[in-house]
Amino acid sequence: MAIAKPDHVFDREVEWAGLTRFVEAESPGVRLGVVSGRRRQGKTFLLNALAQAVGGFHFVAADDTEVEGLRRFGEALAVHTGGGGQFHFNSWDEAIDRLYALIPRGVVVIDEFPYLVKASPALPSLLQRALDPGGVARESPVKLLLCGSAMSVMGGLLAGNAPLRGRAGLELVVQPLDYLTAARFWGCEDEPELAVLLHSIVGGTPAYRHELVNSDAPESLGDFDEWVIRTVLNPLVPLFREARYLLAEETEIRDPALYHAVLGAIATGHTTRGGIANYLGRPSTHIGHPLVVLEDCRLIRREQDAFRPGRSVYRIAEPLISFYEGVMRRTWSFLERGQARDAWRLSREGFLAQVVGPHFEELCREFTLRSAVELFGALPGHVSAGTVTDPANRTTIEIDVAVLAPGDGANHRTVMSLGEAKWGKVLGLRHLDRLRRARDLLAAKNFDTSRTVLMCYSGAGFDPALRAEAAAGDGLIKLIDLDTLYGR
């Protein structure tokens, strides 16, 4: 019988199904699972619900020394097994042996595992020995779940020559809620404009809905500005410093000022490696390591240009960091003195241009990817932004949403769609003409554009001339407004 998901766990149907399949698997080779994801995504909440549902042991580690970690583990194990008092372990070898002796079946969750590895680097190797032939866990039906938020550590547990590589029967990355689910979670699915503005700040991170803002949500679009002032920009509310903590908690980051500078450059539109370096006044060779670390931590991601394979751009993966870098960091002295209203008045226009605008483009790409079969009748091979060189006019045309058909490696030569996305502008024929120009330039470069759909995405709507052109466009011109974006 399947393990029922508790009512208090919102959504997460796919994650719950994966966890319960792992727990119920009868194969003797399925004994280890790894659960990761950035902080505040609900990993502990989810795993605690699972442990409670099956009577499992859930231990949450802290940033302790090895001795302290063993002491706390012994206390928690004694409480769970009903022995009273605490178990005293001199090593993790001893602790692992006793764990499998005292818990003959069921689920064991070790949460915040990177803290234990930091204090006891040999721990993954000790678990490998326990799981391998002759080890104490080899014949045990116990399912061990290791969980953590330090992505650089968790990502390395099963990589390359890592001790636990090849031992895991489950590798689950708990992602933020998608934008549609996040709108339902915040109760604004019927107000798409509010949903976009809200998602531009808090993204799909579940913890930001209740724990970090005292369950305060905007009542309506008209309440959005006041909500920002009383929550995100309020030093008395935990969300106020969260963006700083996200960076500080990553173990691989040694110089937070440098990493904030890199994030600030990306947030203000300097998205190429050269652009970031120029913004910081440093050679591009000096920012390679920070970029790699931020990628490993899943705080930024690198995206390849749709039409120029050798060109990549960097984007911030966590909306709250974009908001912090684009709004809060530059007005921090105002905010710390409680002048949130003044800071927001000075920053709101920049927020719409530098934060909401790029975020809306990202939502449009996500919408297009998830709706591709309905829109084009086929699955795409690549969806991203792109640039098309226009030699005659000595300029480039920025394509916000480029959809390419599947191809061999970087060889996507069929253009399924070209899209222009604008948050605060009413789109007209000139925007459509830009897309037509880009389509013709790509055709001259031997791309197949015979059935390319030209798409205009707008948060402010479309003028009558563009609507008339789209109506006569034989399905090759599509207009996507906020209602369409949110499936209304």
Secondary structure per residue as TSV (DSSP state, phi and psi in degrees):
chain	resnum	aa	ss	phi	psi
A	1	M	-	360.0	131.7
A	2	A	-	-65.6	148.0
A	3	I	-	-79.5	118.8
A	4	A	-	-71.6	136.5
A	5	K	-	-75.2	128.5
A	6	P	-	-61.3	150.3
A	7	D	T	-63.4	-28.4
A	8	H	T	-78.1	-5.4
A	9	V	S	-91.7	110.8
A	10	F	-	-79.0	129.1
A	11	D	S	55.3	-131.3
A	12	R	-	53.4	35.0
A	13	E	H	-63.8	-44.4
A	14	V	H	-65.4	-44.4
A	15	E	H	-64.4	-43.1
A	16	W	H	-64.1	-41.2
A	17	A	H	-62.6	-40.5
A	18	G	H	-65.0	-42.0
A	19	L	H	-65.6	-44.4
A	20	T	H	-69.4	-35.1
A	21	R	H	-61.6	-41.0
A	22	F	H	-62.9	-46.1
A	23	V	H	-65.2	-37.6
A	24	E	H	-87.9	-6.3
A	25	A	-	-61.0	134.0
A	26	E	-	-96.6	-7.9
A	27	S	-	-63.9	132.3
A	28	P	T	-66.6	-15.1
A	29	G	T	-84.7	-7.3
A	30	V	-	-101.0	94.9
A	31	R	-	-131.2	-18.4
A	32	L	E	-125.8	134.1
A	33	G	E	-129.8	147.2
A	34	V	E	-121.6	124.4
A	35	V	E	-119.3	125.8
A	36	S	E	-138.3	177.8
A	37	G	-	150.7	155.7
A	38	R	-	-62.6	161.6
A	39	R	T	-60.1	151.7
A	40	R	T	75.2	12.9
A	41	Q	S	-89.1	-3.7
A	42	G	S	95.5	19.6
A	43	K	H	-63.1	-50.6
A	44	T	H	-62.9	-42.4
A	45	F	H	-57.7	-44.5
A	46	L	H	-67.8	-46.2
A	47	L	H	-71.4	-33.1
A	48	N	H	-65.7	-39.5
A	49	A	H	-63.1	-40.2
A	50	L	H	-64.3	-47.5
A	51	A	H	-60.4	-41.6
A	52	Q	H	-65.8	-37.1
A	53	A	H	-66.1	-29.4
A	54	V	H	-115.2	5.5
A	55	G	T	71.0	33.4
A	56	G	-	-85.7	173.9
A	57	F	E	-99.3	121.5
A	58	H	E	-120.9	111.0
A	59	F	E	-112.1	127.0
A	60	V	E	-106.3	114.1
A	61	A	-	-76.0	164.0
A	62	A	-	-131.6	173.1
A	63	D	S	-78.7	73.6
A	64	D	-	-110.8	170.7
A	65	T	-	-74.3	170.9
A	66	E	H	-61.5	-42.5
A	67	V	H	-62.9	-44.7
A	68	E	H	-65.6	-40.1
A	69	G	H	-61.9	-43.7
A	70	L	H	-63.9	-38.6
A	71	R	H	-64.1	-46.3
A	72	R	H	-67.7	-36.1
A	73	F	H	-64.2	-42.8
A	74	G	H	-63.2	-38.3
A	75	E	H	-65.2	-46.0
A	76	A	H	-65.3	-39.3
A	77	L	H	-66.8	-38.8
A	78	A	H	-64.7	-41.5
A	79	V	H	-63.9	-43.5
A	80	H	H	-66.0	-38.7
A	81	T	H	-86.9	-2.9
A	82	G	T	76.5	16.4
A	83	G	-	-80.1	-16.9
A	84	G	-	74.1	163.0
A	85	G	S	64.1	-135.7
A	86	Q	-	-155.5	156.6
A	87	F	-	-92.2	140.3
A	88	H	-	-107.0	117.2
A	89	F	-	-114.0	136.8
A	90	N	S	-92.6	-15.4
A	91	S	S	-156.6	164.0
A	92	W	H	-72.0	-25.4
A	93	D	H	-56.6	-49.4
A	94	E	H	-65.1	-40.8
A	95	A	H	-64.6	-40.3
A	96	I	H	-66.6	-43.2
A	97	D	H	-57.9	-46.7
A	98	R	H	-68.2	-36.5
A	99	L	H	-56.5	-50.0
A	100	Y	H	-74.0	-23.0
A	101	A	H	-74.3	-37.2
A	102	L	H	-87.1	-25.6
A	103	I	-	-116.2	92.3
A	104	P	-	-75.2	-19.0
A	105	R	S	-156.5	170.8
A	106	G	S	102.2	-153.0
A	107	V	E	-121.4	135.7
A	108	V	E	-120.5	124.3
A	109	V	E	-113.3	122.7
A	110	I	E	-110.0	104.9
A	111	D	E	-93.9	154.2
A	112	E	S	53.5	44.3
A	113	F	H	-56.0	-35.0
A	114	P	H	-57.5	-29.1
A	115	Y	H	-63.4	-40.6
A	116	L	H	-67.8	-39.0
A	117	V	H	-66.7	-36.4
A	118	K	H	-59.7	-42.0
A	119	A	H	-84.1	-27.0
A	120	S	-	-134.9	79.5
A	121	P	T	-58.0	-22.4
A	122	A	T	-81.3	-5.0
A	123	L	H	-58.1	-44.6
A	124	P	H	-57.9	-36.2
A	125	S	H	-69.0	-36.0
A	126	L	H	-66.5	-38.9
A	127	L	H	-68.1	-36.3
A	128	Q	H	-59.3	-45.4
A	129	R	H	-63.4	-36.8
A	130	A	H	-68.0	-33.3
A	131	L	H	-85.5	-21.4
A	132	D	S	-78.6	167.2
A	133	P	T	-51.1	133.0
A	134	G	T	88.7	-9.9
A	135	G	S	-81.3	162.3
A	136	V	T	-66.4	-21.7
A	137	A	T	-96.7	-3.8
A	138	R	T	-60.2	-44.3
A	139	E	T	-101.1	5.0
A	140	S	-	-82.6	139.6
A	141	P	-	-82.4	1.4
A	142	V	-	-63.6	135.6
A	143	K	E	-101.4	118.8
A	144	L	E	-100.4	125.0
A	145	L	E	-114.7	121.8
A	146	L	E	-102.4	130.1
A	147	C	E	-131.7	146.7
A	148	G	E	-170.1	161.5
A	149	S	S	-106.4	-18.4
A	150	A	-	-74.0	96.3
A	151	M	H	-63.7	-32.3
A	152	S	H	-65.1	-33.1
A	153	V	H	-78.8	-50.6
A	154	M	H	-63.9	-37.3
A	155	G	T	-65.1	-24.3
A	156	G	T	-89.8	-8.7
A	157	L	T	-62.8	-35.3
A	158	L	T	-114.4	12.9
A	159	A	S	-98.4	155.7
A	160	G	T	50.6	-123.0
A	161	N	T	-100.4	21.6
A	162	A	-	-59.3	145.7
A	163	P	T	-55.3	-35.7
A	164	L	T	-92.1	3.3
A	165	R	T	-59.9	131.5
A	166	G	T	85.3	-2.5
A	167	R	-	-98.2	-14.6
A	168	A	E	-87.8	135.4
A	169	G	E	-98.9	-3.3
A	170	L	E	-148.6	131.7
A	171	E	E	-132.9	99.3
A	172	L	E	-112.0	122.7
A	173	V	E	-104.7	116.0
A	174	V	-	-83.0	110.7
A	175	Q	-	-91.3	162.3
A	176	P	-	-60.0	155.7
A	177	L	-	-61.6	141.5
A	178	D	-	-67.1	167.1
A	179	Y	H	-65.0	-30.2
A	180	L	H	-72.0	-43.3
A	181	T	H	-67.2	-38.2
A	182	A	H	-62.4	-38.1
A	183	A	H	-63.0	-40.4
A	184	R	H	-65.8	-39.2
A	185	F	H	-63.5	-37.0
A	186	W	H	-89.9	-4.2
A	187	G	T	74.9	27.8
A	188	C	-	-124.3	25.4
A	189	E	T	-65.2	-20.5
A	190	D	T	-91.0	0.4
A	191	E	-	-126.3	79.9
A	192	P	H	-55.8	-37.3
A	193	E	H	-64.3	-43.8
A	194	L	H	-63.1	-40.0
A	195	A	H	-60.7	-41.4
A	196	V	H	-66.7	-46.4
A	197	L	H	-60.1	-43.8
A	198	L	H	-66.5	-43.9
A	199	H	H	-65.9	-27.2
A	200	S	H	-66.9	-17.4
A	201	I	H	-105.3	-53.0
A	202	V	H	-101.5	-8.8
A	203	G	T	58.6	-141.8
A	204	G	T	-110.7	27.7
A	205	T	-	-82.7	114.0
A	206	P	G	-60.8	-37.4
A	207	A	G	-63.4	-22.3
A	208	Y	G	-75.0	-10.2
A	209	R	T	-79.7	-36.6
A	210	H	T	-122.9	-61.4
A	211	E	T	-60.1	-40.5
A	212	L	T	-96.1	-5.3
A	213	V	T	-131.9	18.8
A	214	N	T	56.1	38.3
A	215	S	T	60.4	24.3
A	216	D	-	-88.1	119.5
A	217	A	-	-124.5	150.1
A	218	P	-	-59.9	134.2
A	219	E	S	-73.1	-28.1
A	220	S	S	-165.6	177.8
A	221	L	G	-59.3	-37.9
A	222	G	G	-66.3	-18.4
A	223	D	G	-94.4	-3.1
A	224	F	H	-60.8	-49.9
A	225	D	H	-58.9	-44.3
A	226	E	H	-65.5	-35.5
A	227	W	H	-63.8	-44.1
A	228	V	H	-58.1	-44.8
A	229	I	H	-65.7	-40.1
A	230	R	H	-87.3	-8.9
A	231	T	T	-122.2	-76.6
A	232	V	T	-61.3	-35.8
A	233	L	T	-98.1	12.1
A	234	N	-	-101.6	115.9
A	235	P	T	-60.8	-15.7
A	236	L	T	-86.4	-6.9
A	237	V	S	-104.5	132.3
A	238	P	G	-53.8	-31.4
A	239	L	G	-63.7	-21.4
A	240	F	G	-55.0	-42.7
A	241	R	G	-103.9	6.0
A	242	E	H	-60.5	-41.1
A	243	A	H	-60.5	-38.2
A	244	R	H	-66.1	-40.1
A	245	Y	H	-66.6	-35.5
A	246	L	H	-56.3	-38.7
A	247	L	H	-78.1	-43.5
A	248	A	H	-65.6	-28.5
A	249	E	T	-79.7	-10.9
A	250	E	-	-79.2	121.5
A	251	T	T	-66.1	-24.8
A	252	E	T	-82.9	-7.4
A	253	I	-	-94.0	112.9
A	254	R	S	-99.1	-27.3
A	255	D	-	-125.5	83.4
A	256	P	H	-55.9	-33.6
A	257	A	H	-61.7	-42.6
A	258	L	H	-64.4	-43.0
A	259	Y	H	-68.7	-37.3
A	260	H	H	-64.1	-36.9
A	261	A	H	-64.1	-41.7
A	262	V	H	-63.4	-45.6
A	263	L	H	-64.0	-38.2
A	264	G	H	-63.3	-38.6
A	265	A	H	-62.8	-44.9
A	266	I	H	-65.1	-41.9
A	267	A	H	-63.9	-26.4
A	268	T	T	-97.9	16.4
A	269	G	T	98.4	1.6
A	270	H	-	-92.7	86.4
A	271	T	-	-102.1	-11.6
A	272	T	S	-91.0	161.8
A	273	R	H	-60.7	-43.0
A	274	G	H	-65.3	-40.0
A	275	G	H	-64.4	-40.0
A	276	I	H	-63.7	-45.8
A	277	A	H	-61.8	-44.3
A	278	N	H	-63.0	-40.3
A	279	Y	H	-62.3	-37.3
A	280	L	H	-86.0	-10.4
A	281	G	T	70.7	34.2
A	282	R	S	-129.0	154.8
A	283	P	-	-63.3	147.7
A	284	S	G	-62.2	-26.0
A	285	T	G	-67.3	-20.0
A	286	H	G	-84.8	-10.3
A	287	I	S	-109.7	3.4
A	288	G	H	-60.6	-45.8
A	289	H	H	-65.1	-48.4
A	290	P	H	-57.2	-37.9
A	291	L	H	-65.4	-41.1
A	292	V	H	-64.5	-43.8
A	293	V	H	-63.7	-44.6
A	294	L	H	-64.4	-34.3
A	295	E	H	-66.7	-45.6
A	296	D	H	-61.4	-33.8
A	297	C	T	-80.3	-2.2
A	298	R	T	63.3	27.0
A	299	L	S	-90.7	-24.2
A	300	I	E	-132.6	163.9
A	301	R	E	-137.2	151.5
A	302	R	E	-105.1	130.3
A	303	E	E	-120.8	134.5
A	304	Q	E	-81.9	136.6
A	305	D	-	-60.8	134.9
A	306	A	S	-61.0	-31.8
A	307	F	S	-116.7	-3.8
A	308	R	-	-131.8	88.0
A	309	P	T	-54.7	-27.6
A	310	G	T	-83.8	-1.1
A	311	R	-	-113.8	129.8
A	312	S	E	-126.5	155.8
A	313	V	E	-125.8	155.2
A	314	Y	E	-107.3	139.4
A	315	R	E	-130.7	145.0
A	316	I	E	-75.8	130.8
A	317	A	S	-86.9	-18.2
A	318	E	-	-112.0	111.0
A	319	P	H	-54.0	-37.0
A	320	L	H	-61.5	-33.6
A	321	I	H	-69.6	-39.5
A	322	S	H	-59.9	-42.3
A	323	F	H	-65.4	-42.8
A	324	Y	I	-62.2	-48.4
A	325	E	I	-69.3	-36.1
A	326	G	I	-85.0	-23.6
A	327	V	I	-123.8	-55.0
A	328	M	I	-75.4	-40.8
A	329	R	G	-63.4	-38.0
A	330	R	G	-79.1	-14.6
A	331	T	G	-118.7	22.0
A	332	W	H	-58.1	-40.0
A	333	S	H	-63.6	-37.5
A	334	F	H	-63.6	-45.9
A	335	L	H	-65.0	-42.0
A	336	E	H	-65.4	-24.2
A	337	R	T	-90.5	7.8
A	338	G	T	80.4	18.8
A	339	Q	-	-99.7	50.9
A	340	A	H	-61.8	-39.0
A	341	R	H	-63.1	-42.8
A	342	D	H	-65.1	-43.4
A	343	A	H	-61.4	-42.2
A	344	W	H	-68.5	-38.2
A	345	R	H	-60.9	-38.8
A	346	L	H	-76.7	-22.7
A	347	S	H	-106.7	-14.0
A	348	R	H	-61.0	-42.4
A	349	E	H	-63.2	-42.3
A	350	G	H	-64.8	-35.2
A	351	F	I	-59.5	-46.3
A	352	L	I	-65.1	-38.2
A	353	A	I	-80.9	-46.1
A	354	Q	I	-95.5	-20.6
A	355	V	I	-108.7	-58.3
A	356	V	I	-68.0	-41.8
A	357	G	H	-55.5	-58.6
A	358	P	H	-61.4	-35.0
A	359	H	H	-67.2	-38.2
A	360	F	H	-61.7	-40.4
A	361	E	H	-59.3	-41.6
A	362	E	H	-64.7	-41.4
A	363	L	H	-62.1	-36.9
A	364	C	H	-65.4	-39.0
A	365	R	H	-65.5	-41.0
A	366	E	H	-64.5	-44.0
A	367	F	H	-58.5	-45.1
A	368	T	H	-65.4	-39.2
A	369	L	H	-65.0	-46.1
A	370	R	H	-75.0	-21.0
A	371	S	T	-106.7	12.9
A	372	A	H	-58.7	-43.0
A	373	V	H	-63.3	-42.2
A	374	E	H	-67.1	-37.9
A	375	L	H	-78.3	-41.5
A	376	F	H	-120.7	-7.4
A	377	G	S	75.6	14.7
A	378	A	S	-160.0	160.7
A	379	L	-	-84.2	138.9
A	380	P	-	-82.8	162.4
A	381	G	S	-95.6	-24.4
A	382	H	E	-158.6	130.0
A	383	V	E	-129.3	118.3
A	384	S	E	-163.4	-178.9
A	385	A	E	-81.6	165.2
A	386	G	E	-159.4	165.8
A	387	T	E	-125.9	136.9
A	388	V	E	-117.9	122.0
A	389	T	E	-75.6	133.1
A	390	D	E	-116.9	87.9
A	391	P	T	-61.6	-37.3
A	392	A	T	-62.9	-38.0
A	393	N	T	-98.2	2.6
A	394	R	T	52.5	50.0
A	395	T	E	-150.5	-179.4
A	396	T	E	-127.2	150.0
A	397	I	E	-105.7	121.2
A	398	E	E	-83.9	123.8
A	399	I	E	-104.8	117.6
A	400	D	E	-75.3	-34.8
A	401	V	E	-134.7	103.8
A	402	A	E	-110.5	125.9
A	403	V	E	-116.9	118.8
A	404	L	E	-114.3	145.4
A	405	A	-	-71.4	159.3
A	406	P	-	-57.2	144.2
A	407	G	-	-149.1	-171.7
A	408	D	B	-93.5	106.3
A	409	G	T	63.8	-124.0
A	410	A	T	-86.0	2.0
A	411	N	B	-89.8	69.6
A	412	H	-	-98.7	100.8
A	413	R	-	-104.4	-5.5
A	414	T	B	-104.3	121.9
A	415	V	E	-93.7	111.5
A	416	M	E	-79.0	-35.6
A	417	S	E	-159.5	149.6
A	418	L	E	-126.5	131.6
A	419	G	E	-133.4	145.6
A	420	E	E	-114.6	128.5
A	421	A	E	-123.5	126.6
A	422	K	E	-136.0	128.6
A	423	W	S	-76.7	-52.6
A	424	G	S	-105.7	14.5
A	425	K	S	-119.5	139.7
A	426	V	-	-77.2	121.9
A	427	L	B	-83.8	144.9
A	428	G	-	-135.3	-165.1
A	429	L	H	-64.3	-29.3
A	430	R	H	-66.0	-31.2
A	431	H	H	-70.7	-38.6
A	432	L	H	-66.1	-38.7
A	433	D	H	-63.6	-34.4
A	434	R	H	-61.4	-42.7
A	435	L	H	-65.9	-39.0
A	436	R	H	-63.6	-40.6
A	437	R	H	-62.5	-43.5
A	438	A	H	-63.2	-40.9
A	439	R	H	-60.7	-43.6
A	440	D	H	-66.9	-38.6
A	441	L	H	-64.7	-39.0
A	442	L	H	-68.3	-37.2
A	443	A	H	-61.6	-37.0
A	444	A	H	-67.8	-18.7
A	445	K	T	-98.4	18.5
A	446	N	T	74.0	20.5
A	447	F	-	-80.8	146.4
A	448	D	B	-84.6	109.0
A	449	T	-	-117.8	19.7
A	450	S	T	-64.6	-29.7
A	451	R	T	-122.8	28.0
A	452	T	-	-67.8	127.7
A	453	V	E	-89.6	127.0
A	454	L	E	-94.7	122.6
A	455	M	E	-121.6	133.7
A	456	C	E	-115.5	124.0
A	457	Y	E	-112.5	131.6
A	458	S	E	-146.0	139.9
A	459	G	S	-88.8	-7.0
A	460	A	S	-117.0	-8.7
A	461	G	-	107.9	-171.2
A	462	F	B	-134.4	145.6
A	463	D	-	-78.5	163.8
A	464	P	H	-59.0	-35.3
A	465	A	H	-64.9	-41.2
A	466	L	H	-68.4	-39.0
A	467	R	H	-62.5	-41.0
A	468	A	H	-65.0	-41.2
A	469	E	H	-63.5	-41.2
A	470	A	H	-65.5	-38.5
A	471	A	H	-64.2	-27.7
A	472	A	T	-100.1	10.8
A	473	G	S	-89.0	10.4
A	474	D	T	56.4	34.1
A	475	G	T	78.3	-1.8
A	476	L	S	-95.5	4.0
A	477	I	E	-129.1	122.7
A	478	K	E	-127.1	141.3
A	479	L	E	-113.6	126.1
A	480	I	E	-116.6	110.8
A	481	D	-	-101.3	-175.0
A	482	L	H	-65.3	-37.3
A	483	D	H	-61.8	-41.3
A	484	T	H	-66.2	-41.6
A	485	L	H	-59.5	-34.5
A	486	Y	T	-104.0	15.2
A	487	G	T	66.7	31.9
A	488	R	-	-96.7	360.0
